[in-house]
Amino acid sequence: MTDLQSPQEGTLERLMRSIPGFSGYLDRERRRDADKLQRDFMAKQLGTIKRKMQAAQEEMLASGNLSLVERFDKVGNKLDRVVERLGHASYGYAGFFDAHEVNEAELQAVYEHDLGLINLITVLESTVNSLTGSADPGGLLGELQQNVQALDTRLDERERILKGVQ
C-alpha cells in the first residue's frame, strides 16, 4: 500500500489525493465532518441528560416537593442554551480548518479540549443519574449547575482555540 492509500479510502479518494492540493482539501473536509459529528454526539448526550433531569423533577413534584422547581428550571434552561450552542456552532469552524496547514500542536490542543468536554458531560450524566431518590437533591442540583456552567465556559474556550485567540 502506498502513501496515497489507506484501507478506509475508496479509489476516487486515492485518485483525488494524487492531485496537488486536493489532499489538504480532503483532510479539511474530514476534520469538518468529525467536528460536526462530535458536536452532534455531545448535543445528543446533553439532551439525554436533560430528559433524565426532567424525570427526576417530575418525581419530586409528584411527591409534593416543590422547593427545587425554580432551581431545576434554571439548570434546565442553561443546559438548553449549551445544547443550542453545540448544535449551531459554525460548521467545522471554517477559519481554523480552512488554513492550508493546520498546526498539529493546535489540532492536538483542540482534540484534548474536546475530550475534556466529553469527560465533563460524563460527570453531568453521573450527577443527574444520582438525582432520582437522592436524600440531597439540592446539593446535586448545585453540582449540576456548576458543571453546566463549566461546560458553557469550556465551549467559549473551544471557540477561542479554533479562532486562534487564546
N, C-alpha and C positions, 0 to 999 in steps of 0.2 A: 504494500500500500504506500503511495507517495504522500508527500506533504500536503497535496491538494485533496486527499481523500480522508474521509472518516466514515465509520460504519453507519452513522446517522444520516449522512448526506446522500441524496439521490444524484443521478447522472447530471441533471440540469444544474444543480448546485455546484458540482465539481467543475462543470464546464464554465460556469459563470465566475468561479473563483480564479480560473486561469486568465480572466480578463483583468488587466491592470486597473486597480482602483475599485473593482467590484467587490473584492474580498472584504474591504472595510465597510462597504455598504451592507453586506450580509451580516457582518458582525454587529453593526449598529442596530439593524432590524431585529436581530436575535436579542440584543440587550433590551430594546424597547418592549419586545414581546414578553421577555422574562419579567421585566419591571411591572408590566400590566398584569400578568398572571399572579405575581406576588401580591400586588396591592389588592387584587380581587380576592385572593385567598384570605388576606388579613381582614378585609371588609366582611367576608362571609363568616369568619370566626367571631368577629365582634358582633355580628347580627345574631349568632347563636347565643353569645353571652348575654346580649340584651334580652332575648326571649327567656332565658333562664332567670334573669333578674326580675322580669315581669311576672314570671310564675311564682317566684318567692314573694314578691309584693302581693300578689293576689292571695297567696296562702295566709299572709299576715292579715290582710284585710278581712278574709273570711273568718279569722279567729277573733276579729273585733279590734285588733291592734291598728289604730290609725296614726300613732305617734310618729311614724317614719315616712309617711306618704310623701311629704314635701321633699325629703332627702332622696328618696327613691327617684322621684321625678327629676330632681336636679341632676343626679348622676346619669339617669337615662337620657336626658336632653344633651348633656355633654358628650355622651357616648354616641348619640345620633350625629352630632357635629363631626366627631372624629371619623365615623364611617363615611359620612358625606365627603370629607376631605380626601379620604383614601380613594373613593370611587371617582372623584372628579379632579384628581391631581392631573396636571398636564401630562398627556400621554408620552411616557418614555422620557420626560424631561429633555426635550429636543436639544436644548443648548448644550447639555452635558454629553449626550450620546451622539450628537452630530459632529463633534470635534473629530478631526482627521485621526488624531492619535489620542486615545484616552489613556491618561497616565495610569499605569497599573496600580500604583500605590493609592491613587484616588479611588479607583474602582474597588480595590480591596477595602478601603475605608467605608464605601457605600455598602458593600456586602456585609461587613461586620456590623455596621449600624443597623441594617435591616434584620440581621439575626437578633440583635438586641430588641428590636420591635417585636419580633415573633416571640422571644422569651417573655417580654412584658405581657403580651397577650395571653400566654400560658399562665402567668401569675394571675391575671384578671380572671381567667376561667376557673382556676383553682379556688379563688376567693368567692366567686359567685356560686360555685358548687357547694361551698360551706354555708351559704345563707339559709338554705332550707333547714328548718328545725334548729337553727342556732340559738344558743342562750344569749348571745350578744350581737344581734343583727346590726345595731347601731355602730359598733366598732368595726364590723366587716364593711358596712357602707362607707365608713370613713376611709378604710383601706382602698375600697373600690374608687372612691372619689380621688384619692391621691394618685392611684395608678392610672386612672383615665386622664388626669391632668398631666402626668408624666408622659403618657403616650402622645398626647397632643403636643407637648413640648418637644418630644423626640421627632415628631413629624416636621415641626419647624426646623429642627436641626438638619433633618434629611434634605429639606428643600435648600437650605443654605449650602450644604455639601455639594449638592447637584448643581447649584448655580455658581459654585466656585467661591462662595463667600463664607469664610469660616471665622 
